[in-house]
Amino acid sequence: ENELNKMRNGMLGLRKLLSHSLRLSTNTNRFDFIERHRGMFSLMGLSVEQISKLRSKFGIYMVGDSRINIAGLNKDQIEYFSSSVASVV
């Protein structure tokens, strides 16, 4: 139970960091929903063209519907991810 709580709180913390970083990088509240979501995945709401640019220019891979794995991120990647997303939106 302690391990589960630690994992859950870790993902909630990552969601909060990602949401705030995206707010700063994009200068909008477009991605604030990420902090309110729960679970391992979130849909970013990006187009196929934007996803393609993220892949080709920044080496960021996500599913064609713009689903990302929150659990696959770490604190050191969030700023890079956010600035990359900001450059394609």
SULFEN-V462731 format. One record per pair of residues at least 4 apart in sequence whose ideal C-beta (glycine too) atoms are under 7 Angstrom apart, sorted by sequence separation. I is the first residue (numbers start at 1). J is the second residue. D is the distance in Angstrom with one decimal. If there is no record, write none. Layout:
((I;J;D) (I;J;D))
This chain:
((1;5;6.4) (2;6;6.3) (3;7;6.4) (4;8;6.2) (5;9;6.1) (6;10;6.2) (7;11;6.6) (8;12;6.4) (9;13;6.3) (10;14;6.5) (11;15;6.3) (12;16;6.5) (13;17;6.3) (14;18;6.0) (15;19;6.1) (16;20;6.3) (17;21;6.0) (18;22;6.2) (19;23;6.5) (20;24;6.6) (21;25;6.0) (22;26;5.7) (26;30;6.1) (33;37;6.3) (46;50;4.1) (47;51;7.0) (48;52;6.3) (49;53;6.6) (50;54;6.5) (51;55;6.5) (52;56;6.2) (53;57;5.4) (54;58;5.3) (62;66;5.8) (63;67;4.4) (73;77;5.3) (77;81;5.5) (78;82;6.0) (79;83;6.3) (80;84;6.2) (81;85;6.4) (82;86;6.3) (83;87;6.6) (85;89;6.2) (26;31;6.8) (37;42;4.9) (46;51;5.4) (55;60;6.4) (62;67;6.3) (73;78;6.2) (23;29;6.1) (54;60;4.2) (55;61;5.7) (62;68;5.1) (23;31;6.7) (34;42;5.3) (73;81;6.7) (22;31;3.9) (23;32;6.6) (51;62;5.9) (19;31;5.9) (19;32;5.7) (51;64;6.6) (19;34;4.4) (51;66;5.9) (18;34;5.6) (19;35;3.8) (48;64;6.3) (44;62;7.0) (15;34;5.5) (16;35;5.1) (15;35;5.1) (46;66;4.0) (45;66;6.1) (60;81;6.5) (15;37;6.6) (43;65;6.3) (44;66;4.1) (43;66;5.6) (43;67;5.3) (44;68;5.9) (60;84;5.6) (41;67;5.4) (42;68;5.8) (58;84;4.1) (41;68;6.8) (41;69;5.9) (42;70;6.1) (11;40;6.9) (40;69;6.0) (41;70;6.6) (40;70;5.7) (54;84;5.9) (40;71;4.6) (54;85;7.0) (54;88;5.8) (53;88;4.6) (50;88;4.4) (50;89;6.5) (15;70;5.9) (18;73;6.7) (14;70;5.6) (21;78;5.0) (25;82;4.1) (17;75;6.5) (21;79;5.9) (25;83;5.1) (11;70;5.6) (14;73;5.7) (11;71;6.0) (18;78;5.4) (22;82;4.8) (25;85;6.9) (26;86;4.6) (17;78;5.3) (21;82;3.9) (25;86;3.8) (22;85;6.4) (26;89;6.0) (18;82;7.0))
